[in-house]
């Protein structure tokens, strides 16, 4: 009885026939799965790269700010006077000259 039922349904023959009939569709689904996985890896790689660049930008901003503050400090009149003392130059703190027109 069981043999008659299995032979009547012919499950294995129908399933193999269905697979071969839809083989191109199954290949297309496999290709889409590969593209999906590759896209996920590519996106994750880009996210890591963006995070690395953001960290580098923060470090460069810090470096720029420290150099800028150091430059502003060294360009003050008192610091220029101190840096010129060993050379023997003395800038007198006389202030600006006023030109009067009569």
C-alpha positions, 0 to 999 in steps of 0.5 A, a space after each residue: 500500500 505504501 509503495 503504491 502511495 509513493 509511486 502515485 505521488 512520485 515525490 522525488 521525480 516531481 521535486 527534481 523536475 521542479 528544481 531543474 525547471 526553476 534552476 535559472 531562478 534558483 541561480 538568480 536567487 543565489 546571485 542576489 544572496 552573494 550581492 547582498 553579502 558583498 554589499 554588507 561587507 563593503 558597507 561595513 568596511 566604509 563605516 570603519 574607514 569613516 570612523 578612522 578618518 573622523 578620529 584622525 580629524 579630531 587629532 588634527 584639530 587638536 594639533 592645529 589648536 595647540 599650534 595656533 595657541 602657541 603661535 599667538 602666545 609667542 607673538 605677544 610683545 613680551 615674548 618677543 622681547 624675551 626671545 630677543 634678549 639673548 641676541 642683545 636686541 632690546 625693544 623699548 616699550 615707548 609705545 606708538 608715535 603720534 604724528 601731528 599735522 599743523 
